[in-house]
């Protein structure tokens, strides 16, 4: 069960124990599992980008060589990652 989705969809949920959601008064909160499964994390793109970016050392090396060689490999790398993992529109 996607706990992050439950907390996002049901702001009254304060804890989840053994896949049962509870409110502040320890009342069980009924969960629509289809809504939970359909939920998209609006911040997932950040994690996806972080994994796709080359290391800082590699990026600095790209920047150095771009300056020396007159190339744009660093910008192309950043553009490619951003294109592959776009920020969702609100």
Helices and strands as residue ranges (DSSP letters): H 3-9, E 15-17, E 20-22, E 28-29, H 33-38, H 44-52, H 56-69, H 73-84
